[in-house]
Amino acid sequence: METREAIRTRRSVRRFQDRPVAEEALEALVADACQAPSGLNNQPWRFVIVRSAEKREALAACTKYGRILRSAPAAVAVFLDTGASYHRDKDCQAIGAAIQNLLLSAHDRGLGACWLGEILNQRERVEALCGVATGLELMAVVAVGHPAPDVHGKADRLPLDRVLVGRI
Ligand SMILES: Cc1cc2nc3c(=O)[nH]c(=O)nc-3n(C[C@H](O)[C@H](O)[C@H](O)COP(=O)(O)O)c2cc1C
């Protein structure tokens, strides 16, 4: 898929087919996420792949969007390694770029994904259930799976003249 086509056609997927995503496919998504830029190339992102049904249910219980995680056969939890961090704003921006890479890579591979941020309200619970080391701070969970056949994502965007606020 061409880059621009991927950017233009990616949509959040919130319902998935009842079939697993291979471990290797999830690793490939993480590897693509890691190609994102980061300040000083510090690569502050860390990931946990979640495939076990028990852990997915535990994750689902941490967000009001649990139905998405119950539908998804896998998820990727994304963390900031505060030990690798040099500037919090820039590190969070880099992690956002990594997550967007992951979403686009999933789309390009015929998978669907949804960035889940509301789950940050239960950050400590998620960190504990993922079993990550102290210093890893949850940034997002991304639900991943094969899109349900009848998913037709649509998301409006502001017109360009609303967001392009200057030409100087
Ligand atoms: C920081 C962030 C947090 C988000 N959190 C959630 C969430 O908790 N639940 C959810 O269903 N979607 C969540 N989304 C997905 C957005 O709702 C979605 O990207 C937006 O509506 C645009 O739709 P699109 O991704 O299909 O273009 C989040 C997206 C971002 C970037």
The ligand as an SDF file (V2000), in Angstrom:
LIG
                    3D

 31 33  0  0  0  0  0  0  0  0999 V2000
   -4.6430    9.7150   22.2800 C   0  0  0  0  0  0  0  0  0  0  0  0
   -5.8050    8.9060   21.7370 C   0  0  0  0  0  0  0  0  0  0  0  0
   -6.6420    8.2450   22.6120 C   0  0  0  0  0  0  0  0  0  0  0  0
   -7.7060    7.4810   22.1340 C   0  0  0  0  0  0  0  0  0  0  0  0
   -8.4740    6.7850   23.0200 N   0  0  0  0  0  0  0  0  0  0  0  0
   -9.4980    6.0280   22.5740 C   0  0  0  0  0  0  0  0  0  0  0  0
  -10.2600    5.2450   23.4780 C   0  0  0  0  0  0  0  0  0  0  0  0
  -10.0030    5.1950   24.6840 O   0  0  0  0  0  0  0  0  0  0  0  0
  -11.2950    4.5290   22.9780 N   0  0  0  0  0  0  0  0  0  0  0  0
  -11.5890    4.5090   21.6420 C   0  0  0  0  0  0  0  0  0  0  0  0
  -12.5390    3.8250   21.2490 O   0  0  0  0  0  0  0  0  0  0  0  0
  -10.8640    5.2290   20.7510 N   0  0  0  0  0  0  0  0  0  0  0  0
   -9.8220    5.9830   21.1900 C   0  0  0  0  0  0  0  0  0  0  0  0
   -9.0530    6.6840   20.2970 N   0  0  0  0  0  0  0  0  0  0  0  0
   -9.3630    6.6280   18.8560 C   0  0  0  0  0  0  0  0  0  0  0  0
  -10.0570    7.9100   18.3790 C   0  0  0  0  0  0  0  0  0  0  0  0
  -11.3780    7.9240   18.8680 O   0  0  0  0  0  0  0  0  0  0  0  0
  -10.0220    7.9600   16.8520 C   0  0  0  0  0  0  0  0  0  0  0  0
   -8.6930    7.9690   16.4120 O   0  0  0  0  0  0  0  0  0  0  0  0
  -10.7440    9.1940   16.3050 C   0  0  0  0  0  0  0  0  0  0  0  0
  -12.1220    9.1450   16.5970 O   0  0  0  0  0  0  0  0  0  0  0  0
  -10.5720    9.3260   14.7990 C   0  0  0  0  0  0  0  0  0  0  0  0
  -11.0360    8.1510   14.1570 O   0  0  0  0  0  0  0  0  0  0  0  0
  -10.0890    7.3050   13.1880 P   0  0  0  0  0  0  0  0  0  0  0  0
   -8.9490    6.7620   14.0350 O   0  0  0  0  0  0  0  0  0  0  0  0
  -10.9650    6.2160   12.6670 O   0  0  0  0  0  0  0  0  0  0  0  0
   -9.5610    8.2010   12.1270 O   0  0  0  0  0  0  0  0  0  0  0  0
   -7.9610    7.4260   20.7470 C   0  0  0  0  0  0  0  0  0  0  0  0
   -7.0950    8.0850   19.8610 C   0  0  0  0  0  0  0  0  0  0  0  0
   -6.0240    8.7940   20.3420 C   0  0  0  0  0  0  0  0  0  0  0  0
   -5.0660    9.4320   19.3640 C   0  0  0  0  0  0  0  0  0  0  0  0
  1  2  1  0
  2  3  1  0
  2 30  2  0
  3  4  2  0
  4  5  1  0
  4 28  1  0
  5  6  2  0
  6  7  1  0
  6 13  1  0
  7  8  2  0
  7  9  1  0
  9 10  1  0
 10 11  2  0
 10 12  1  0
 12 13  2  0
 13 14  1  0
 14 15  1  0
 14 28  1  0
 15 16  1  0
 16 17  1  0
 16 18  1  0
 18 19  1  0
 18 20  1  0
 20 21  1  0
 20 22  1  0
 22 23  1  0
 23 24  1  0
 24 25  2  0
 24 26  1  0
 24 27  1  0
 28 29  2  0
 29 30  1  0
 30 31  1  0
M  END
$$$$
